[in-house]
Amino acid sequence: RDHDLWTLDLETGRETRLTHDGEERYGYATDNQGWSRTDRPVLLWSPDSRSIATYRLDERGVGELHVLETREGRGVLHSWPYALPGDSVVPMLERVVIHLDGPRVVRLDVDPDHQRTSSCCGMKRGNDLADVEWRDDAGALAFVSTSRDYKDVALRIADPRTGEVRTVLSERGEPFFESSPAGRGTPNWRVLHSRGEVLWFSQRDGWGHLYVYDLRTGEQKRRLTEGEWNVLEVVRVDEDSGWLYFTAVGREAGRDPYFRHLYRMPLDGGAIELLTPEDADHQVSLSPTGEWFVDRYSRFDAAPVTVLRRADGNIYRPFEGAEPQRAGADGRARGPAAGSH
């Protein structure tokens, strides 16, 4: 509201203004991704709900994009800040942490970042600020800065109380750096604070693979995956058990290279286990505890099948599958109805 960030207590109805210096085109948590805009704030709550990681978006001096909405009668003109290739003034975000005790704003001691994540495109996934991670105790904040041309990235750790920032590691990618080839997926890096390590994704050898770095020194400790295939998404990192779960394509010989499969392997390195062995494309959803996952697999010449699996890939129980329908001369479905219980 009024370019500032507010909270609303759902029990008491009390509103609290967290910032007081927001202004037009220089507001807090502004959701203007360029091609899409909303009135919702873009931010990431700390695990203890006492702090908020967000930014102040500086769009002052950025040229406008003009779009005419056609409708019956007069059209409606929409205009908003939108940088084009070649523009010297582009939106920049100033990273801040807002603490609800006070409230008070801590500005992180780092140069403003370009309005982008290390995984194309936009600054959010759902309604959460992307490329940002809180430590479980909310005592540290990790984030990745990305250059305007998507070539240079840097992983940084901030002290949310003081604003002090330390660069852990950096990488330059050609023709550009992409931390998740799954198409606007969650960036494939994780800071493993309890292990003093960083899980990092890179396509430096022409294939997307995972590496482990030392959190303190920024030096590479080991490579986890390699070969002529691609890791797609890191779906779960279990530091307690030491397992890493990820999806990948192209690893299984003789299969469609676009078929997705779920795998797991030890964080310390070792054998990779295929958890979805069927020759099909697998869409998986892990339970919050990581003990189970739903696997819905299909291919163009077979109806989808959905099963519930344990974390080791063994099938616990199948769900009733869909049966294909035959179309009659009138175009209507014939035969068994598709569905499940």
NURO-18876 format. One record per residue (C-alpha): z, y, x negated; residue in three letters; residue number from 1. Coordinates in nm, 2 decimals. Each point is the difference from the previous one (the first is absolute). Layout:
// residues N
SITE      pz      py      px  type  seq
SITE       Z       Y       X   ala  NUM
...
END
This chain:
// residues 341
SITE      pz      py      px  type  seq
SITE    0.00    0.00    0.00   arg    1
SITE   -0.10    0.34   -0.14   asp    2
SITE   -0.12   -0.18   -0.32   his    3
SITE    0.35   -0.12   -0.07   asp    4
SITE    0.16   -0.34    0.03   leu    5
SITE    0.27   -0.07    0.26   trp    6
SITE    0.22   -0.30    0.10   thr    7
SITE    0.11   -0.09    0.35   leu    8
SITE    0.32   -0.21    0.06   asp    9
SITE   -0.10   -0.24    0.27   leu   10
SITE    0.36   -0.05    0.11   glu   11
SITE    0.11    0.36    0.02   thr   12
SITE   -0.33    0.18    0.04   gly   13
SITE    0.09    0.23   -0.28   arg   14
SITE   -0.28    0.15   -0.20   glu   15
SITE    0.03    0.09   -0.37   thr   16
SITE   -0.24    0.21   -0.19   arg   17
SITE   -0.04   -0.15   -0.35   leu   18
SITE   -0.23    0.26   -0.16   thr   19
SITE   -0.03    0.37    0.06   his   20
SITE   -0.29    0.13   -0.21   asp   21
SITE   -0.30   -0.18    0.15   gly   22
SITE   -0.30    0.21    0.09   glu   23
SITE   -0.35   -0.04    0.13   glu   24
SITE   -0.21   -0.21   -0.24   arg   25
SITE    0.31   -0.05   -0.22   tyr   26
SITE    0.22   -0.22    0.21   gly   27
SITE    0.22   -0.31   -0.04   tyr   28
SITE   -0.12   -0.36    0.07   ala   29
SITE   -0.33    0.14    0.14   thr   30
SITE   -0.23   -0.27    0.12   asp   31
SITE   -0.34    0.13   -0.08   asn   32
SITE   -0.20   -0.28   -0.17   gln   33
SITE   -0.31    0.21    0.02   gly   34
SITE   -0.20   -0.23    0.23   trp   35
SITE    0.30   -0.06    0.23   ser   36
SITE    0.30    0.21    0.11   arg   37
SITE    0.31   -0.05    0.21   thr   38
SITE    0.32    0.19    0.08   asp   39
SITE    0.21   -0.28   -0.14   arg   40
SITE    0.17    0.04   -0.33   pro   41
SITE   -0.09   -0.21   -0.30   val   42
SITE    0.31   -0.12   -0.19   leu   43
SITE    0.20   -0.30   -0.11   leu   44
SITE    0.37   -0.04    0.09   trp   45
SITE    0.24   -0.13   -0.27   ser   46
SITE    0.15   -0.35    0.07   pro   47
SITE    0.33    0.16    0.09   asp   48
SITE   -0.16    0.26    0.23   ser   49
SITE    0.16    0.29   -0.18   arg   50
SITE   -0.30    0.13   -0.18   ser   51
SITE   -0.37    0.06    0.06   ile   52
SITE   -0.28   -0.01   -0.25   ala   53
SITE   -0.29    0.22    0.10   thr   54
SITE   -0.20    0.30   -0.12   tyr   55
SITE   -0.09    0.36    0.06   arg   56
SITE   -0.38    0.02    0.05   leu   57
SITE   -0.16    0.31   -0.15   asp   58
SITE   -0.33    0.07    0.19   glu   59
SITE   -0.01    0.37   -0.06   arg   60
SITE   -0.34    0.11   -0.10   gly   61
SITE   -0.17   -0.33    0.09   val   62
SITE   -0.33    0.05    0.18   gly   63
SITE   -0.02   -0.11    0.36   glu   64
SITE   -0.20   -0.27    0.17   leu   65
SITE   -0.15    0.10    0.34   his   66
SITE   -0.07   -0.26    0.27   val   67
SITE   -0.13    0.07    0.35   leu   68
SITE    0.14   -0.22    0.27   glu   69
SITE   -0.27   -0.03    0.26   thr   70
SITE    0.11   -0.02    0.36   arg   71
SITE   -0.13    0.11    0.34   glu   72
SITE   -0.03    0.38    0.00   gly   73
SITE    0.11    0.17   -0.32   arg   74
SITE    0.07   -0.20   -0.31   gly   75
SITE    0.33    0.03   -0.20   val   76
SITE    0.00    0.10   -0.36   leu   77
SITE    0.25   -0.18   -0.23   his   78
SITE    0.06    0.13   -0.35   ser   79
SITE    0.24   -0.12   -0.27   trp   80
SITE    0.04    0.00   -0.38   pro   81
SITE   -0.23   -0.26   -0.15   tyr   82
SITE   -0.11   -0.01   -0.37   ala   83
SITE   -0.36   -0.09   -0.08   leu   84
SITE   -0.14   -0.13   -0.33   pro   85
SITE   -0.03    0.29   -0.24   gly   86
SITE    0.27    0.21    0.16   asp   87
SITE    0.24    0.15   -0.26   ser   88
SITE    0.29    0.04    0.25   val   89
SITE    0.11   -0.33    0.15   val   90
SITE    0.32   -0.11    0.19   pro   91
SITE    0.28   -0.08   -0.24   met   92
SITE    0.34   -0.16    0.08   leu   93
SITE    0.33    0.10   -0.15   glu   94
SITE    0.24   -0.30    0.01   arg   95
SITE    0.35    0.05    0.14   val   96
SITE    0.30   -0.20    0.10   val   97
SITE    0.20    0.13    0.30   ile   98
SITE    0.36   -0.10    0.02   his   99
SITE    0.16    0.01    0.34   leu  100
SITE    0.34    0.09   -0.15   asp  101
SITE   -0.03    0.38    0.01   gly  102
SITE   -0.28   -0.03    0.06   pro  103
SITE   -0.16    0.08   -0.34   arg  104
SITE   -0.34   -0.03   -0.15   val  105
SITE   -0.06   -0.13   -0.35   val  106
SITE   -0.33    0.07   -0.15   arg  107
SITE   -0.12   -0.26   -0.25   leu  108
SITE   -0.07    0.13   -0.35   asp  109
SITE   -0.37   -0.10   -0.01   val  110
SITE   -0.33    0.19    0.04   asp  111
SITE   -0.15    0.00    0.35   pro  112
SITE   -0.20   -0.31    0.09   asp  113
SITE   -0.34   -0.03    0.15   his  114
SITE    0.00   -0.10    0.36   gln  115
SITE   -0.08   -0.37   -0.04   arg  116
SITE    0.14   -0.34   -0.07   thr  117
SITE   -0.10   -0.26   -0.27   ser  118
SITE   -0.15   -0.20    0.29   ser  119
SITE   -0.27    0.17    0.20   cys  120
SITE    0.07    0.20    0.21   cys  121
SITE    0.25    0.24    0.14   gly  122
SITE    0.37    0.06   -0.07   met  123
SITE    0.14   -0.23    0.26   lys  124
SITE    0.01   -0.36    0.12   arg  125
SITE    0.09    0.00    0.36   gly  126
SITE    0.24    0.30    0.02   asn  127
SITE    0.16   -0.06   -0.34   asp  128
SITE   -0.07    0.19   -0.32   leu  129
SITE   -0.20   -0.25   -0.22   ala  130
SITE    0.01   -0.06   -0.38   asp  131
SITE    0.38    0.07    0.02   val  132
SITE    0.29   -0.25   -0.04   glu  133
SITE    0.38    0.05    0.03   trp  134
SITE    0.24   -0.21   -0.20   arg  135
SITE    0.22   -0.21    0.23   asp  136
SITE    0.30    0.22   -0.07   asp  137
SITE   -0.20    0.32    0.05   ala  138
SITE    0.09    0.10   -0.36   gly  139
SITE   -0.36    0.03   -0.13   ala  140
SITE   -0.34    0.08    0.15   leu  141
SITE   -0.32   -0.14   -0.15   ala  142
SITE   -0.35    0.15    0.08   phe  143
SITE   -0.35    0.00   -0.14   val  144
SITE   -0.20    0.31   -0.07   ser  145
SITE   -0.38   -0.02    0.03   thr  146
SITE   -0.26    0.24   -0.14   ser  147
SITE   -0.26    0.17    0.22   arg  148
SITE   -0.28   -0.23   -0.12   asp  149
SITE    0.21   -0.32    0.05   tyr  150
SITE   -0.03   -0.09   -0.37   lys  151
SITE    0.35    0.08   -0.13   asp  152
SITE    0.33   -0.13    0.14   val  153
SITE    0.36    0.02   -0.12   ala  154
SITE    0.30   -0.19    0.12   leu  155
SITE    0.31    0.23   -0.01   arg  156
SITE    0.37   -0.05    0.08   ile  157
SITE    0.20    0.29    0.14   ala  158
SITE    0.38    0.07    0.03   asp  159
SITE    0.02    0.11    0.36   pro  160
SITE    0.32    0.19   -0.06   arg  161
SITE   -0.11    0.21   -0.30   thr  162
SITE   -0.38    0.00    0.03   gly  163
SITE   -0.04   -0.14   -0.35   glu  164
SITE   -0.33   -0.19   -0.04   val  165
SITE   -0.10   -0.26   -0.26   arg  166
SITE   -0.35   -0.14   -0.05   thr  167
SITE    0.02   -0.38   -0.04   val  168
SITE   -0.37   -0.09   -0.05   leu  169
SITE   -0.35    0.14    0.05   ser  170
SITE   -0.35   -0.15    0.03   glu  171
SITE   -0.35    0.13    0.01   arg  172
SITE   -0.26   -0.20    0.21   gly  173
SITE   -0.38    0.01   -0.02   glu  174
SITE   -0.18    0.08    0.22   pro  175
SITE    0.33    0.06    0.19   phe  176
SITE    0.35   -0.15    0.03   phe  177
SITE    0.07   -0.20    0.32   glu  178
SITE    0.34   -0.16    0.04   ser  179
SITE   -0.09   -0.21    0.31   ser  180
SITE   -0.36   -0.13    0.06   pro  181
SITE    0.10   -0.10    0.35   ala  182
SITE   -0.13    0.32    0.15   gly  183
SITE    0.28    0.27    0.06   arg  184
SITE    0.25   -0.27   -0.07   gly  185
SITE    0.35    0.05   -0.14   thr  186
SITE   -0.02    0.09   -0.37   pro  187
SITE    0.06   -0.32   -0.21   asn  188
SITE    0.29    0.12   -0.22   trp  189
SITE    0.37   -0.07    0.03   arg  190
SITE    0.29    0.12   -0.21   val  191
SITE    0.24   -0.29   -0.05   leu  192
SITE    0.31    0.19   -0.09   his  193
SITE    0.23   -0.30   -0.02   ser  194
SITE   -0.23   -0.16   -0.26   arg  195
SITE   -0.08    0.33   -0.19   gly  196
SITE   -0.37   -0.06    0.06   glu  197
SITE   -0.31    0.13    0.18   val  198
SITE   -0.26   -0.21    0.18   leu  199
SITE   -0.33    0.17   -0.05   trp  200
SITE   -0.36   -0.06    0.12   phe  201
SITE   -0.31    0.08   -0.20   ser  202
SITE   -0.37   -0.07   -0.01   gln  203
SITE   -0.03    0.08   -0.37   arg  204
SITE   -0.19   -0.32   -0.07   asp  205
SITE   -0.23    0.03    0.30   gly  206
SITE    0.22   -0.22    0.22   trp  207
SITE    0.31    0.10    0.20   gly  208
SITE    0.31   -0.16   -0.16   his  209
SITE    0.38    0.05   -0.04   leu  210
SITE    0.20    0.09   -0.30   tyr  211
SITE    0.37    0.06   -0.08   val  212
SITE    0.12    0.30   -0.20   tyr  213
SITE    0.34    0.09   -0.14   asp  214
SITE    0.16    0.26    0.22   leu  215
SITE    0.17    0.18   -0.29   arg  216
SITE   -0.27    0.01   -0.26   thr  217
SITE   -0.31   -0.03    0.21   gly  218
SITE   -0.14   -0.27   -0.23   glu  219
SITE   -0.19   -0.30    0.15   gln  220
SITE    0.22   -0.31   -0.01   lys  221
SITE   -0.24   -0.27    0.14   arg  222
SITE   -0.30   -0.06    0.21   arg  223
SITE    0.05   -0.20    0.32   leu  224
SITE   -0.35   -0.07    0.13   thr  225
SITE   -0.34   -0.03   -0.16   glu  226
SITE   -0.35   -0.13    0.07   gly  227
SITE   -0.32    0.08    0.19   glu  228
SITE    0.17    0.07    0.33   trp  229
SITE    0.20    0.28    0.16   asn  230
SITE    0.35    0.05    0.11   val  231
SITE   -0.01    0.19    0.33   leu  232
SITE    0.35    0.08    0.11   glu  233
SITE    0.35   -0.05   -0.12   val  234
SITE    0.17   -0.11    0.32   val  235
SITE    0.35   -0.08   -0.12   arg  236
SITE    0.21    0.02   -0.32   val  237
SITE    0.32   -0.20    0.02   asp  238
SITE    0.20    0.11   -0.31   glu  239
SITE    0.29   -0.24    0.09   asp  240
SITE   -0.20   -0.31    0.01   ser  241
SITE   -0.25    0.12   -0.25   gly  242
SITE   -0.31   -0.06    0.22   trp  243
SITE   -0.30    0.22    0.03   leu  244
SITE   -0.23   -0.04    0.31   tyr  245
SITE   -0.35    0.15    0.01   phe  246
SITE   -0.34   -0.04    0.17   thr  247
SITE   -0.32   -0.05   -0.20   ala  248
SITE   -0.37   -0.08    0.04   val  249
SITE   -0.25   -0.19   -0.21   gly  250
SITE    0.25   -0.23   -0.18   arg  251
SITE   -0.09   -0.32    0.19   glu  252
SITE   -0.32   -0.16   -0.14   ala  253
SITE   -0.27   -0.08    0.25   gly  254
SITE    0.13    0.22    0.27   arg  255
SITE   -0.11    0.33    0.15   asp  256
SITE    0.12    0.26   -0.25   pro  257
SITE    0.11    0.22    0.28   tyr  258
SITE    0.24   -0.25    0.15   phe  259
SITE    0.36    0.13   -0.04   arg  260
SITE    0.27   -0.24   -0.11   his  261
SITE    0.38    0.04   -0.05   leu  262
SITE    0.15   -0.10   -0.34   tyr  263
SITE    0.33    0.01   -0.17   arg  264
SITE    0.11   -0.02   -0.36   met  265
SITE    0.32    0.06   -0.21   pro  266
SITE    0.06    0.37   -0.11   leu  267
SITE    0.06   -0.13   -0.35   asp  268
SITE   -0.35   -0.15   -0.01   gly  269
SITE   -0.12   -0.35    0.06   gly  270
SITE   -0.20   -0.21    0.24   ala  271
SITE   -0.16    0.16    0.30   ile  272
SITE    0.05   -0.20    0.33   glu  273
SITE   -0.25    0.01    0.28   leu  274
SITE    0.20    0.03    0.33   leu  275
SITE   -0.30    0.00    0.24   thr  276
SITE   -0.22   -0.29   -0.10   pro  277
SITE   -0.25   -0.01    0.29   glu  278
SITE   -0.35    0.11   -0.08   asp  279
SITE    0.00    0.31    0.22   ala  280
SITE    0.10    0.36    0.01   asp  281
SITE    0.38    0.04    0.03   his  282
SITE    0.18    0.29    0.16   gln  283
SITE    0.37   -0.04   -0.07   val  284
SITE    0.32    0.17    0.12   ser  285
SITE    0.33   -0.06   -0.19   leu  286
SITE    0.34    0.00    0.17   ser  287
SITE    0.25    0.27   -0.11   pro  288
SITE    0.20   -0.26   -0.19   thr  289
SITE   -0.31   -0.15   -0.17   gly  290
SITE    0.10   -0.35    0.11   glu  291
SITE   -0.29   -0.04    0.24   trp  292
SITE   -0.35    0.13    0.06   phe  293
SITE   -0.25   -0.01    0.28   val  294
SITE   -0.35   -0.10   -0.12   asp  295
SITE   -0.30    0.06    0.23   arg  296
SITE   -0.31   -0.14   -0.17   tyr  297
SITE   -0.36   -0.01    0.12   ser  298
SITE   -0.36   -0.01   -0.10   arg  299
SITE   -0.33    0.10    0.17   phe  300
SITE   -0.07   -0.36    0.10   asp  301
SITE    0.35   -0.10    0.12   ala  302
SITE    0.25    0.13    0.25   ala  303
SITE    0.32    0.17   -0.14   pro  304
SITE    0.30   -0.21   -0.06   val  305
SITE    0.35    0.14   -0.03   thr  306
SITE    0.29   -0.19   -0.17   val  307
SITE    0.36    0.08   -0.10   leu  308
SITE    0.06   -0.09   -0.37   arg  309
SITE    0.30    0.00   -0.22   arg  310
SITE    0.01    0.21   -0.31   ala  311
SITE   -0.14   -0.29   -0.21   asp  312
SITE   -0.31   -0.02    0.22   gly  313
SITE    0.10   -0.32    0.19   asn  314
SITE   -0.08    0.01    0.37   ile  315
SITE    0.31    0.01    0.22   tyr  316
SITE   -0.19    0.00    0.33   arg  317
SITE   -0.34    0.09    0.13   pro  318
SITE   -0.06    0.24    0.29   phe  319
SITE   -0.24   -0.09    0.27   glu  320
SITE   -0.35    0.10   -0.13   gly  321
SITE   -0.28    0.17    0.19   ala  322
SITE   -0.28   -0.21    0.13   glu  323
SITE   -0.36    0.14   -0.01   pro  324
SITE   -0.16    0.09    0.33   gln  325
SITE   -0.36   -0.08    0.10   arg  326
SITE   -0.21    0.27    0.16   ala  327
SITE   -0.19   -0.09    0.32   gly  328
SITE   -0.34    0.13    0.10   ala  329
SITE    0.16    0.29    0.17   asp  330
SITE    0.18    0.10   -0.32   gly  331
SITE    0.34   -0.10    0.13   arg  332
SITE    0.24   -0.23   -0.19   ala  333
SITE   -0.01   -0.37    0.07   arg  334
SITE    0.23   -0.28   -0.11   gly  335
SITE    0.36    0.02   -0.12   pro  336
SITE    0.16    0.35    0.01   ala  337
SITE    0.11    0.14   -0.34   ala  338
SITE    0.37    0.07   -0.04   gly  339
SITE    0.33   -0.11   -0.13   ser  340
SITE    0.36   -0.05    0.12   his  341
END
